[in-house]
């Protein structure tokens, strides 16, 4: 039985409210700034209540004005980000499922060496290997392309490890039953392992989609054409340099729009995401 102390309850709720306020206040400022004119935002103090220019700011952000350092509108940049995020997410899940399946259910020379070689790549993030990776992609002529933006990021040692650990918990009786029924390796994988892994797949989908959507460093090096800017790079290009004034209302409107897709993914898949992380009845 849990002892309910009123003071502990009050303190815990106060800490939670403070944490939410610290996280949410910058988002609130961005939302408020996206409803005012650029001149109103730079005034001191900045307005903390919604303005009357929300529709104009979001319309200009969506359709593009050509004066923010890029002629590409936000709709196109968000489409590029969506394609990149989806290819990275689905590619990581597919490759990780197959590699974990091979490591757990197949016997071949140096199997554990291959697994630990995959696992050790966790120590080599893209920032460490970015120069040789860029050289390979440039030599293959994949700059300013979806393939160049996604293929170097499509493998995941973390997802492979998680699927391997789950596959090790699958009873051997299922393997024997499938073999007796005449099911081949890929039939067993498709009809048994993948359905059993759906909660883990859902959790990884959310994580990897946000990872792909928020990519900044790699697209910054890979893209020189405005047609291939993802929305994160587009926001950076909107920040004019030198003495030029920044239209912060449009920048903030773009930032709010850029947050919508990953937020919707988290909200729509929240149940599966939590279940995939904490469910033990597999």
Backbone as a ProteinNet text record, in pm:
[ID]
protein_1_A
[PRIMARY]
XXXXXXXXXXXXXXXXXXXXXXXXXXXXXXXXXXXXXXXXXXXXXXXXXXXXXXXXXXXXXXXXXXXXXXXXXXXXXXXXXXXXXXXXXXXXXXXXXXXXXXXXXXXXXXXXXXXXXXXXXXXXXXXXXXXXXXXXXXXXXXXXXXXXXXXXXXXXXXXXXXXXXXXXXXXXXXXXXXXXXXXXXXXXXXXXXXXXXXXXXXXXXXXXXXXXXXXXXXXXXXXXXXXXXXXXXXXXXXXXXXXXXXXXXXXXXXXXXXXXXXXXXXXXXXXXXXXXXXXXXX
[TERTIARY]
84.5	0	88.3	54.5	132.5	82.4	174.5	140.1	126.2	6.8	-19.7	3.5	117.6	151.2	112.8	28.2	-16.1	99.4	201.7	313.9	395	417.1	490.2	412.5	280.3	196.8	206.1	200.6	210.9	346.5	454.6	588.9	606.4	560.4	575.5	498.9	376.5	298.9	362	417.6	482.4	604	682.2	799.1	756	649.6	599.9	550.2	475.3	423.8	538.1	640.2	756.6	829.5	846.3	912.4	835.4	701.9	619	628.8	628.7	636.6	769.5	879	1010.7	1017.6	958.4	961.2	863.5	746.9	640.8	653.4	719.6	722.7	790.5	905.6	961.8	867.6	794.5	697.5	584	543	439.1	487.6	611.8	666.7	671.9	712.7	717	577.3	478.1	340.6	290.1	317.6	274	345.2	475.9	551.5	500.4	447	397.7	265.6	208.8	82	98.3	222.9	248.8	330.3	345.9	434.7	578.5	673.7	814.9	852.2	794	824.6	775.6	661.9	607.7	692.9	752.6	830.3	957.3	1021.6	1150	1133.6	1010.5	988.5	1016.6	1046.7	1070.9	968.7	891.7	892.3	812.7	843.2	770.9	628.2	529.7	391.5	378.6	301.3	279.2	137.5	60.6	-74.2	-82.2	-170.9	-180.1	-212.3	-155.8	-181.3	-284.7	-296.1	-400.5	-344.8	-219.7	-157.6	-123.5	-191.2	-159.7	-181.2	-296.3	-326.9	-227	-194	-99.7	39.5	85.7	218.5	227.8	127.4	131.8	111.4	32.1	14.9	145.7	216.5	344.7	447.9	447.2	541.3	513.4	385.8	350.3	375.2	341.3	351.3	487.5	563.7	696.4	688.2	786.6	788.3	914.2	1016.9	1140.9	1233	1194.4	1279.8	1344.1	1327.9	1380.1	1502	1573.1	1693.2	1668.1	1543.7	1510.5	1384	1381.5	1263.2	1170	1211.4	1131	1035	907.6	809.9	817.9	752.1	758.8	691.4	588.9	520.7	618.4	698.8	795.6	904.1	952.2	1055	1002.6	877.3	819.4	799	770.3	759.4	894.3	1002.2	1136.4	1167.2	1136.4	1160.8	1078.8	954.2	868.3	922.8	962.3	1017.1	1144.3	1232.7	1357.6	1329.7	1240	1209.6	1146.7	1056.1	990.2	1087.1	1172.6	1269.4	1367.3	1417.2	1509.1	1440	1317.1	1244.8	1215.6	1152.4	1117.4	1241.9	1345	1469.3	1537.3	1544.4	1605.9	1531.5	1398.2	1319.5	1336.4	1329.1	1340.4	1478.4	1583.8	1719.7	1746.6	1699.3	1723	1648.5	1524.6	1450.5	1523.1	1566.5	1632.5	1767.6	1844.7	1975.7	1961.7	1867.2	1844.9	1794.6	1708.1	1658.6	1772.9	1863.9	1977.7	2070.2	2094.2	2185.6	2129.5	1998.6	1938.5	1909.1	1859.5	1804.4	1889.7	2001.2	2086	2222	2283	2418.1	2513.5	2611.8	2712.3	2841.2	2954.7	3083.5	3090.3	3150.3	3173.3	3042.4	2938.7	2809.6	2817.2	2875.4	2885.2	2980.2	3083.2	3173	3096.9	3010	2928.9	2835.6	2776.6	2686.3	2760.4	2876.4	2949.5	3007.9	3036	3080.5	2968.3	2844.3	2728.9	2708.7	2718.6	2694.4	2797.5	2920.9	3026.6	3010.5	2931.6	2909.2	2830.6	2772.4	2707.6	2807.2	2935.9	3038.7	3084.3	3032.3	3073.2	2951.1	2904.2	2789.8	2827.6	2726.4	2749.1	2845.4	2850.2	2941.2	3086.8	3118	3255.9	3297.4	3208.3	3241.3	3186.1	3159.4	3087.9	3174.9	3305.1	3391.2	3407.7	3446.4	3453.8	3318.9	3211	3078.7	3044.1	3074.8	3049.4	3131.8	3257.1	3343.4	3284.1	3235	3175.6	3049.6	2964	2839.2	2867.5	2965.3	2999.3	3056.4	3142	3199.7	3092.8	2987.3	2878.1	2778.7	2799.6	2711	2573.8	2567.4	2438.8	2411.1	2491.9	2463.8	2331.9	2260.9	2131.4	2034.3	2025.6	1932.2	1875.2	1759.4	1698.9	1785.7	1849	1935.7	2052.7	2112.8	2223.7	2181.8	2058.5	2009.7	1971.6	1939.8	1884.1	1975.7	2040.3	2114.9	2223.8	2302.8	2405	2347.4	2218.6	2157.3	2059	2057.6	1948.5	1972.7	2094.5	2123.8	2120.7	2081.9	2070.4	2116.1	2227.6	2274.8	2181.6	2125.3	2035.3	1911.2	1848.2	1728.7	1762.1	1876.5	1918.3	1933.1	1995.3	2013.4	1879	1786.3	1656.5	1577	1576.7	1504.9	1571.3	1703.3	1772	1732.1	1728.8	1691.2	1547.3	1459.1	1321.6	1312	1381.1	1375.8	1427.7	1522.9	1575.6	1470.8	1366.6	1261.7	1149.5	1150.6	1048	1070.3	968.4	987	1035.1	1121.8	1171.3	1060.3	953	841.8	777.5	777.5	722.1	805.7	935.5	1024.3	1000.9	991.5	969.8	834.1	730.8	597.6	595.4	663.3	668.6	744	852	928.7	847	770.5	686.3	577.8	523.8	418.8	474.3	604.4	665.4	693.7	689.2	715.8	866	904.3	1043.8	1085.6	1210.9	1264.6	1190.4	1170.5	1105.1	955.4	894.9	753.9	741	831.6	833.5	856.4	945.7	975.1	853	789.2	678.4	551.1	518.9	390.9	394.8	511.9	520.1	600.1	724.2	810.4	764.2	731.4	690.7	562.4	456.5	338.2	368.5	454	489.3	568.4	634.1	720.5	649.5	519	450.7	460.6	457.2	468.9	609.8	710.7	847.9	868.2	808.1	817.5	753	637.3	568.5	652.6	712.8	796.1	916.4	980.8	1096.1	1054.6	934.4	887.1	880.2	825.5	815.2	953.9	1043.3	1177.8	1253.2	1249.2	1326.6	1266.3	1134.1	1073.1	1118.1	1116.2	1162.1	1310.3	1388.6	1531.7	1553.2	1479.3	1494.1	1442.6	1332.7	1274.8	1367.7	1435.8	1518.1	1662.4	1694.5	1832.2	1875	1992.8	2042.4	2182	2276.7	2415.9	2434.7	2381.7	2401.3	2333.4	2206.4	2147.7	2218.1	2275.5	2348.2	2466.5	2533.6	2646.1	2600.7	2490	2447.4	2374.2	2312.4	2223.7	2282	2294	2328.8	2218.1	2122.7	2009.5	1888.8	1820.2	1704.7	1592.3	1585.4	1480.5	1494.6	1612.2	1635.8	1652.1	1616.9	1625.2	1515.9	1549.7	1446.3	1409.1	1301.8	1248.6	1343.1	1420.7	1515.5	1622.1	1672.7	1770.7	1704.1	1578	1506	1493	1468.8	1460.1	1593.6	1702.3	1834.9	1860.1	1818.6	1839.3	1755.4	1647.2	1563.3	1627.5	1725.7	1792.9	1898.6	1864.3	1954.6	2076.6	2189.3	2312.6	2340.6	2444.6	2485.7	2387.7	2364.6	2278.2	2132.3	2102.7	1964.9	1874.4	1755	1657.8	1596.3	1570.1	1508.1	1359.1	1279.3	1134.7	1102.2	1114.5	1099.2	957.5	859.5	723.2	709.2	772.8	766.1	852.6	966.3	1053.8	982.8	917.4	845.9	726.4	657.8	547.4	598	712.5	772.3	813.4	869.4	909.2	788.2	677.4	555.7	505.9	506.3	463.6	555.1	684.9	780.5	761.4	703.8	681.7	555.6	466.7	337.8	349.2	420.8	424.6	479.4	596.9	641.6	548.1	484.9	389.2	269.5	218.5	105.9	143	264.6	309.5	312.2	364.9	370.3	230	140.8	5.2	-70.7	-64.5	-141.3	-88.4	42.1	101.7	146	92.7	135	108.5	-9.3	-44.5	51.7	77.2	168.1	310.9	348.3	483.6	511.4	420.8	438.4	433.3	341.6	330.3	455.2	513.8	635.8	754.7	755.4	868.6	854.3	731.5	711.9	639.4	583.8	506.2	598.8	565.6	645.2	571.4	445.1	367.5	377.4	497.7	522.3	544.5
-119.6	0	124.9	221.2	342.8	446	501.9	604.4	738.3	795.5	921.7	1038.6	1100.2	1216.4	1342.2	1428.6	1548	1638.3	1651.3	1737.7	1680.6	1548.7	1486.9	1497.6	1482.2	1498.2	1640	1738.2	1877.9	1906.7	1858.2	1883.5	1818	1694.6	1623.8	1693.1	1739.1	1810.9	1945.6	2011.9	2141.2	2123.6	2018.1	1991.8	1960.5	1881.9	1848.8	1973.5	2056.8	2180.2	2272.3	2283.3	2365.8	2311.6	2180.2	2120.7	2145.4	2130	2154.9	2301.2	2392.1	2535.1	2569.4	2510.9	2539.1	2490.6	2374.6	2319.2	2391.6	2424.6	2478.7	2627.9	2702.4	2848.2	2891	2833.7	2871.4	2840.9	2729.3	2698.1	2800.3	2843.6	2945.9	3076.9	3113.8	3235.6	3227	3109.3	3092.6	3105.6	3046.2	3054.8	3197.7	3270.4	3409.9	3496.2	3473.7	3552.3	3531.1	3413	3384.5	3453.5	3523.8	3594.4	3745.9	3795.4	3939.1	3979	4106.8	4157.9	4152.3	4162	4157.7	4275.2	4392.3	4509.7	4491.7	4427.7	4408.5	4311.1	4212.9	4111.9	4171.1	4262.1	4316.4	4427	4464.8	4563.9	4504.4	4589.9	4546	4611.4	4531.8	4384.7	4326.9	4203.6	4136.7	4106	4118.6	4085.3	3938.3	3914	3777.9	3729.4	3806.6	3766.8	3756.4	3672	3653.7	3783.1	3796.6	3912.9	3885.7	3977.7	3969	3933.8	3890.4	3865.1	3717.5	3630.4	3487.5	3434.4	3464.3	3412.1	3463.2	3590.7	3647.5	3584.6	3565.4	3508.9	3364.5	3284.1	3143.6	3129.3	3215.5	3212.3	3245.4	3348.1	3385.1	3274.5	3209.7	3100.8	2981.8	2947.2	2830.7	2853.7	2972.5	2998.5	3051.3	3106.6	3158.4	3298.3	3379.3	3518.1	3552.3	3466.1	3491.6	3590.3	3645.5	3744.4	3693.1	3563.1	3507.6	3420.3	3442.3	3363.7	3237.9	3210.3	3091.8	3118.8	3074.7	3089.3	2969.7	2868.3	2747.8	2766.4	2731.6	2749.9	2637.2	2658.5	2564	2431.4	2436.7	2313.2	2217.5	2268.6	2182.8	2134.3	2221.9	2180.5	2073.5	2086.5	1984.6	1853.5	1860.5	1737.9	1667.1	1743	1683.8	1619.6	1689.3	1634.5	1507.7	1507.3	1390	1269.8	1290	1179.6	1126.2	1216	1174.3	1097.6	1150.5	1084.8	947.5	935.5	807.8	704.9	745.2	650.6	603.1	696.1	657.8	564.5	596.4	517.1	376.6	367.7	235.9	156.2	223.6	153.9	98.2	177.7	130.5	10.8	17.6	-92.5	-218.5	-206.8	-324.2	-388.9	-308.5	-363.4	-421.7	-355.5	-404.7	-535	-546.1	-671.5	-787.8	-764.6	-871.3	-907.8	-808.2	-838.5	-909.7	-867.9	-937.5	-1079.1	-1096.5	-1230.8	-1321.8	-1270.1	-1350.8	-1386.4	-1292.6	-1316.8	-1418.4	-1417.6	-1505.7	-1644.2	-1653.7	-1779.6	-1850	-1792.3	-1857	-1886.4	-1993.1	-2027.2	-2001.9	-1920.6	-1892.6	-1854	-1866.7	-1836.4	-1690.5	-1673.8	-1541	-1465.4	-1539.8	-1476	-1372.6	-1411.5	-1319.2	-1203.2	-1230.5	-1122.7	-1018.9	-1064.2	-971.5	-891.1	-958.3	-887.1	-779	-813.7	-714.8	-604.6	-636.7	-532.4	-431.9	-482.9	-394	-313.2	-381.3	-314.2	-205.5	-228.2	-130.8	-3	-9.4	112.7	217.5	176.3	274.8	378.4	339.7	432.5	527	507.7	590.7	661.2	766.7	839.3	907.5	961.3	1018.2	1136.4	1208	1321.5	1278	1157.1	1108.1	1065.1	999	945.8	1031.4	1158.1	1239.5	1273.2	1294.7	1329.8	1215.5	1092.8	983.8	950.3	962.7	936.1	1037.6	1163	1267.3	1241.1	1197.3	1169.3	1058.2	952.5	841.3	887.4	960.4	1005.9	1102.1	1190.3	1284.1	1211.7	1111.5	1035.3	957.9	918.7	846.3	940.1	1069.6	1166.1	1175.8	1157.3	1157.3	1285.2	1389.2	1516.4	1573.6	1643.8	1703.1	1599.3	1486.3	1381.5	1315.3	1254.2	1182	1064	998.9	886.2	931.6	1044.2	1094.2	1137.4	1187.5	1230.8	1114.8	999.3	890.4	768.7	726.7	601.2	596.9	703	694.6	683.8	713.5	711.5	597.3	502.8	407	283.3	262.3	147.8	190.8	98	130.6	13.4	30.7	-73.3	-85.7	24.7	21.1	-61.3	-37.4	-113.4	-261	-290.4	-429.9	-498.6	-430.9	-487.5	-510.7	-415.3	-429.9	-545.5	-557.9	-669.1	-802.5	-804.8	-928.5	-972.8	-877.8	-913	-963.5	-907.3	-955.1	-1093.3	-1115.6	-1245.7	-1356.9	-1325	-1426.1	-1470.4	-1388.9	-1426.5	-1506.6	-1519.1	-1597	-1745.1	-1817.7	-1959.5	-2042.8	-2137.2	-2226.5	-2313.5	-2333	-2414.7	-2354.7	-2222.1	-2159.3	-2192.4	-2194	-2228.7	-2373.1	-2464	-2605.5	-2627.1	-2557.7	-2572.5	-2523.5	-2412.3	-2360.5	-2456.1	-2515.1	-2609.1	-2734.8	-2783.4	-2901.2	-2872.4	-2751.6	-2714.8	-2685.8	-2692.6	-2671.9	-2528.4	-2440.2	-2299.1	-2276.6	-2202.8	-2168.2	-2054.6	-2014.1	-1910.2	-1778	-1735.8	-1608.2	-1613.8	-1730.5	-1744.5	-1729.9	-1791.7	-1778.6	-1632.6	-1568.7	-1428	-1340.5	-1360.1	-1273	-1299.5	-1425.7	-1458.9	-1467	-1481.9	-1498.8	-1387.5	-1367.7	-1272.4	-1127.7	-1090.8	-951.6	-916.4	-999.9	-966	-959.1	-1046.2	-1040.7	-914.9	-857.2	-741	-609	-609.8	-487.4	-375.1	-407	-300.4	-240.6	-326	-275.7	-193.7	-238.3	-163.6	-26.6	-21.6	106.5	202.5	150.9	236.9	289.8	201.8	245.3	340.4	320.6	411.2	554.2	572.7	707.6	767.1	688.8	739.2	773.3	683.9	704.5	812.5	827.4	935	1070.8	1087.9	1214.5	1235.1	1126.3	1135.3	1181.9	1122	1160.6	1299.9	1339.1	1472.1	1581.7	1558.5	1662.2	1663.8	1587.3	1586.7	1726.2	1766.6	1899.6	1894.9	1830.6	1836.7	1771.4	1651.1	1580.5	1653	1692.8	1770.3	1903.2	1963.1	2089	2070.8	1955	1927.1	1874.6	1802.8	1733.1	1822	1929.1	2006.3	2143.6	2173.6	2307.6	2365.7	2282.2	2325.9	2351.4	2463.3	2497.3	2395.3	2324.9	2226	2107	2087.3	1972.4	2012.3	2135.7	2176.6	2108.3	2033.6	1996.3	2118	2107.5	2225.6	2278.4	2190.4	2236.6	2325	2285	2367.7	2493.8	2482.6	2599.3	2707.4	2666.5	2764.4	2834.5	2758.4	2819.6	2919	2886	2976.6	3103.2	3096.2	3214.3	3319.7	3277.8	3373.1	3446.8	3563.7	3640.8	3684.6	3692.5	3733.6	3881.6	3928.3	4067.2	4163.3	4275.2	4380.4	4362.3	4259.8	4240.4	4203.4	4258.8	4230.4	4092.9	4026	3893.5	3908.3	3850.3	3849.3	3736.4	3764.4	3660.4	3604.7	3681.7	3629	3513.5	3525.3	3417.8	3299.4	3328.9	3222.1	3140.7	3208.4	3137.6	3061	3117	3043.4	2916.2	2925.9	2808	2705.8	2751.7	2659.4	2585.8	2656.4	2591.5	2487.5	2522.4	2426.8	2305.1	2327.8	2216.8	2121.2	2169.5	2083	1997.8	2032.1	1962.5	1815	1776.7	1634.2	1542.3	1569.3	1479.3	1479.9	1593.8	1597.6	1508.5	1513.5	1428.4	1281	1246.9	1107.4	1058.1	1140	1100.8	1085.8	1180.3	1175	1054.6	1032.6	924.3	786.8	776.8	646.8	637.7	722.7	724	590	534	407.4	296.3	285.5	181.4	209.1	336.9	373.4	330.1	363.2	325.6	174.1	110.3	-34.4	-104.2	-51.2	-111.3	-97.5	6.6	27.4	-47.5	-65.4	-121.6	-255.2	-297.7	-422	-539.9	-620.9	-741.1	-869.2	-856.8	-977.1	-1006.1	-1036.4	-1066.7	-1215.1
0	0	0	-85.9	-98.4	1.6	79.5	176.2	104.6	108.9	39	134.9	121.4	201.2	124.5	181.1	107.4	65.6	151.3	117	1.7	4.5	-105.4	-235.9	-226.4	-346.1	-400.5	-310.2	-352.1	-416.2	-355.2	-408.2	-544.3	-556.6	-684.6	-795.7	-764.5	-865.3	-898.2	-797.9	-822.9	-913.4	-889.4	-973.5	-1116.6	-1132	-1266	-1338.5	-1267.6	-1329.1	-1369	-1282.4	-1314.6	-1437.9	-1445.5	-1561.8	-1690.4	-1683.7	-1802.2	-1843.3	-1744.7	-1776	-1842.9	-1793.6	-1851.8	-1996	-2021	-2156.8	-2248.6	-2196.8	-2282.3	-2308.2	-2220.1	-2237.2	-2368	-2407.5	-2539	-2655.1	-2646.1	-2751	-2752.4	-2633.7	-2624.9	-2686.2	-2658.5	-2716.8	-2869.2	-2921	-3065.9	-3126.2	-3059.5	-3109.5	-3106.4	-2998.5	-2988.1	-3092.7	-3110	-3207.1	-3349	-3376.1	-3511.4	-3541.6	-3443.3	-3465.1	-3467.3	-3457.3	-3455.5	-3579	-3597	-3700.9	-3652	-3745	-3708.1	-3617.5	-3641.8	-3559.4	-3416.1	-3399	-3264	-3182.3	-3250.1	-3178.9	-3120.4	-3193.9	-3149.1	-3046.5	-3016.9	-2913.4	-2776	-2680.3	-2543	-2451	-2378.8	-2376.9	-2494.2	-2529.1	-2636.7	-2592.2	-2680.8	-2643.6	-2603.5	-2500.1	-2451.2	-2477.2	-2552.9	-2591.1	-2742.7	-2794.8	-2940.2	-3012.4	-3134.7	-3217.5	-3323.8	-3418.3	-3521.3	-3659.1	-3667	-3796.7	-3817.7	-3745.7	-3754.9	-3896.7	-3954.9	-4088.3	-4191.7	-4188	-4284.4	-4269.7	-4145.8	-4123.4	-4170.9	-4137.9	-4177.9	-4329.1	-4387.1	-4532.6	-4601.7	-4552.2	-4612.1	-4593	-4475.6	-4451.3	-4542.9	-4558.6	-4640.1	-4788.4	-4838	-4981.5	-5022.2	-4927.1	-4958.9	-5014.4	-4972.3	-5018.7	-5096.3	-5087.8	-5159.2	-5092.7	-4977.9	-4912.4	-4784.7	-4757.3	-4633.2	-4655.6	-4761.7	-4786.3	-4865	-4900.1	-4977.4	-5056.2	-5181.4	-5265.2	-5253.5	-5178.8	-5162.6	-5047.2	-5068.8	-4962.1	-4860.6	-4748.9	-4637.7	-4673.1	-4755.8	-4794.1	-4861.7	-4953.5	-5022	-4926.1	-4838.4	-4743.2	-4647.5	-4606.6	-4519	-4592.3	-4721.6	-4800.6	-4808.4	-4830.2	-4832.3	-4697.2	-4588.3	-4454.9	-4432.1	-4479.9	-4461.3	-4537.1	-4661.4	-4740.8	-4675.8	-4635	-4572.1	-4442.8	-4359.8	-4232.9	-4254.5	-4350.7	-4375.1	-4431.8	-4525.1	-4582.8	-4476.1	-4394.4	-4287.5	-4188.8	-4151.1	-4051.8	-4102.8	-4219.9	-4273.8	-4309.2	-4360.7	-4393	-4269.7	-4163.4	-4039.6	-3983.4	-3981.6	-3926.2	-4009	-4142.6	-4228.6	-4216.8	-4225.7	-4217.6	-4080.2	-3975.3	-3839.8	-3814.5	-3863	-3848.8	-3916.5	-4039.5	-4114.3	-4053.8	-4012.2	-3954.7	-3820.5	-3736.8	-3610.2	-3633	-3732	-3766.5	-3809.1	-3890.8	-3935.3	-3819.1	-3730	-3618.5	-3520.9	-3499	-3398.8	-3455	-3577.7	-3626.6	-3731.5	-3772.4	-3871.1	-3810.3	-3857.5	-3815.7	-3932.6	-3909.5	-4011.5	-3941.5	-4008.7	-3944.4	-3897.4	-3781.1	-3723	-3698	-3660.1	-3637.1	-3524.1	-3411	-3298.1	-3328.9	-3409.6	-3449	-3530.7	-3619.4	-3698.4	-3608.7	-3509.7	-3419.9	-3341.8	-3286	-3207.5	-3295.6	-3420.6	-3512.9	-3537.3	-3550	-3564.4	-3437.2	-3323.6	-3196.2	-3168.4	-3205.3	-3179.5	-3261.4	-3368.6	-3446.6	-3368.2	-3254.4	-3168.1	-3118.4	-3113.4	-3067.9	-3178.6	-3299.3	-3412.4	-3471	-3410.2	-3466	-3596.9	-3664.6	-3796.7	-3790.9	-3676.8	-3666.2	-3673.5	-3626.2	-3627.2	-3767.6	-3838.1	-3970.3	-4083.7	-4055.5	-4153.3	-4274.3	-4254.2	-4367.2	-4466.9	-4420.9	-4519	-4582	-4503.4	-4559.3	-4667.7	-4641.8	-4742.3	-4868.4	-4851.6	-4967.3	-5052.6	-4987.9	-5062.8	-5135.9	-5066.3	-5127.7	-5242.9	-5226.3	-5333.1	-5454	-5431.6	-5543.3	-5619.8	-5549.7	-5615.8	-5683.8	-5671.9	-5735.6	-5671.6	-5539.2	-5469	-5391.8	-5414.4	-5349.2	-5400.7	-5315.2	-5350.8	-5404.8	-5337	-5376.7	-5251.9	-5268.5	-5156.2	-5114.3	-5211.1	-5177.3	-5090	-5124	-5044.5	-4905.7	-4892	-4762.1	-4670.9	-4729.1	-4648.4	-4635.6	-4742.9	-4739.2	-4631.6	-4610.4	-4504.2	-4363.9	-4346	-4213.1	-4195.9	-4289	-4293.5	-4207	-4159.4	-4073.4	-3927.5	-3839.5	-3697.4	-3613.5	-3543.5	-3451.9	-3332	-3287.7	-3172.4	-3201.3	-3316.1	-3351.9	-3372	-3432.4	-3449.3	-3314.3	-3220	-3086.3	-3017.4	-3027.2	-2962.4	-3022.4	-3153.9	-3217.4	-3184.2	-3178	-3140.4	-3000.4	-2907.3	-2770.4	-2763.9	-2844.7	-2845.9	-2908.7	-3018.8	-3084.7	-2995	-2907.8	-2815.8	-2714.2	-2693	-2597.8	-2663.5	-2794.7	-2863.9	-2835.1	-2787.7	-2752.3	-2870.5	-2841.4	-2946.1	-3002.6	-2923.9	-2972.4	-3097	-3108	-3227.4	-3350.4	-3333.6	-3444.6	-3487	-3387.9	-3419.3	-3484.6	-3433.6	-3493.3	-3637.5	-3663	-3799	-3890.7	-3839.1	-3920.3	-3951.7	-3852.6	-3874.5	-3977.5	-3974.3	-4070.7	-4209.7	-4225	-4356.1	-4390.6	-4293.7	-4319.9	-4334.3	-4438.6	-4457.5	-4366.6	-4379.5	-4291.8	-4310.4	-4434.9	-4458.9	-4425	-4441.1	-4401.4	-4249.6	-4175.4	-4030	-3989.5	-4060.8	-4031.3	-4057.7	-4172.1	-4212.9	-4132.9	-4107.2	-4045.5	-3893.1	-3835	-3689.4	-3623	-3667.2	-3598.3	-3616.2	-3738.9	-3762.6	-3686.9	-3690.8	-3608.3	-3459.6	-3409.3	-3267.7	-3233.3	-3332.2	-3308.9	-3333.3	-3353.7	-3397.7	-3294.6	-3164.7	-3065.6	-3064.5	-3079.2	-3087.4	-3214.3	-3323.8	-3448.7	-3434.1	-3367.3	-3348.5	-3264.4	-3157.9	-3073.3	-3150.8	-3226.8	-3306.2	-3418	-3471.4	-3577.1	-3524.7	-3406.1	-3348.5	-3327.2	-3267.2	-3236.4	-3364	-3461.4	-3582.7	-3671.5	-3669.8	-3748.6	-3696.2	-3564.6	-3506.5	-3535.1	-3528.6	-3560.1	-3703.7	-3797.7	-3937.7	-3965.6	-3902.3	-3924.7	-3874.8	-3763.3	-3700.1	-3748	-3850.9	-3900.6	-3945.3	-3901.2	-3936.7	-3998.3	-3928.6	-3973.1	-4109.2	-4126.6	-4254.3	-4370.7	-4361	-4471.1	-4495.6	-4391.1	-4409.8	-4503.5	-4495.9	-4584.5	-4720.3	-4721.1	-4841.8	-4941.6	-4895.5	-4982	-5011.8	-5140.1	-5185.8	-5273.3	-5310.2	-5391.5	-5302	-5323.3	-5241.3	-5254.3	-5366.7	-5386.5	-5293.1	-5232.9	-5145.9	-5000.3	-4966.4	-4826.1	-4744.3	-4638.7	-4541.5	-4458.8	-4383.6	-4316.4	-4208.9	-4145.5	-4043.1	-4106.8	-4222.3	-4293.3	-4345.9	-4388.1	-4436.6	-4331.3	-4205.7	-4097.1	-4079	-4087.1	-4073.4	-4186.5	-4308	-4421.4	-4408.9	-4334.1	-4316.9	-4228.1	-4149.3	-4060.4	-4140.2	-4189.3	-4273.8	-4193.8	-4260.4	-4194.5	-4213.5	-4147.7	-4163.2	-4099.6	-4170.2	-4117.7	-4157	-4233.8	-4279.9	-4163.4	-4164.8	-4058.9	-4080.3	-3969.9	-3973.9	-3947	-4033.9	-4011.5	-3914.4	-3785.5	-3684.3	-3680.8	-3720.9	-3720.7	-3819.5	-3937	-4036.2	-3993.2	-3934.3	-3885.2	-3777.9	-3685.4	-3579.1	-3633.3	-3731.3	-3793.8	-3861	-3927.1	-3989.5	-3885.3	-3773.1	-3666.9	-3609	-3591.5	-3540.9	-3640.6	-3768.5	-3871.6	-3874.6	-3853.3	-3856.2	-3739.5	-3631.3	-3514.7	-3526.7	-3620.3	-3627.1	-3665.2	-3773.1	-3809.9	-3700.9	-3640.7	-3533.7	-3414	-3385	-3274.7	-3304	-3426.8	-3464.8	-3459	-3501.4	-3495.6	-3351.2	-3260.6	-3119.7	-3061.9	-3092.8	-3037.8	-3092.2	-3223	-3284.4	-3246.6	-3218.7	-3187.8	-3042.6	-2958.5	-2819.1	-2750.4	-2772.4	-2707.9	-2748.5	-2879.6	-2927	-2883	-2878.6	-2838	-2694.1	-2604.2	-2463.7	-2447.5	-2516.8	-2506.8	-2558	-2663.6	-2718.2	-2626.8	-2541.7	-2451.5	-2320.5	-2271.5	-2137.5	-2137.4	-2249.6	-2250.1	-2227.9	-2132.9	-2104	-2138.7	-2178	-2210.5	-2359.1	-2400.9	-2542	-2560.2
[MASK]
++++++++++++++++++++++++++++++++++++++++++++++++++++++++++++++++++++++++++++++++++++++++++++++++++++++++++++++++++++++++++++++++++++++++++++++++++++++++++++++++++++++++++++++++++++++++++++++++++++++++++++++++++++++++++++++++++++++++++++++++++++++++++++++++++++++++++++++++++++++++++

